[in-house]
Amino acid sequence: MQNEMKNTSGGESQIRKIALTGGPGSGRREITMRMAAQFEEEVIIVQDTVRDAKEERGEEWQENLDEDYELEMMKRQLEYEMAARKDAEETEKPTIILCERGLPDLATQSKDKGESFYQKFGLKKEEALGLYDEVIHLETMAESKPELYNEKRKENRSMATPEKAKEIDQNLKNAWEGHENCTTIKATDSLDEKAAIAQSKIETCLSEINQEANRETTEGRTPRQY
């Protein structure tokens, strides 16, 4: 597991990895797709491993979650991220790797929470947090826009209750606690507002990458001799 983690991080100044997290009703999936369409080749998406689990084991996949499958999900998450980094390196251009969930999100799906989850696999929480340069937490509508959440839930009765949605959202916040670059985007009246804030954050990251690349190029030039 340690080797897989090393292969997903570090090295390229033109690459920045962002984890997009948030509970039910946060708009995480929709905003991920919007960012992919908006930035095209500048953003590489890492797919959601929890969605994989639901497709493979059904909506109640967590009920019979065993340690072997937890390990499989962790490895799959790291494999997806490693593949995204390889693709980003091949572009040789400033690139954002946008993960729809990150490794700490998987810790909230387990019966073992926090450090005990990581200890099962010989890891530490700070190692998992260190895989990501930035974290964007999209707050669930159930937290501060309950009326909008309830309207959404009328359209999709499989959504969690407002109380459960808030609990999941708080667990995710706890899972990412300690990350130095974590931004929370509060629930807004429309998804467009939320997406605009996320877009601005990604644009800022791309600008910083470009500035760093230009600085490295300038510093690497050999001065003319006269």
PyMOL commands that set and color helices and strands:
alter all, ss='L'
color gray80, all
select helices_A, chain A and resi 2-6+28-42+49-57+61-64+67-91+103-107+115-119+125-129+141-144+146-155+162-176+191-220
alter helices_A, ss='H'
color red, helices_A
select strands_A, chain A and resi 15-21+43-46+95-100+134-138+182-185
alter strands_A, ss='S'
color yellow, strands_A
deselect
rebuild
show_as cartoon
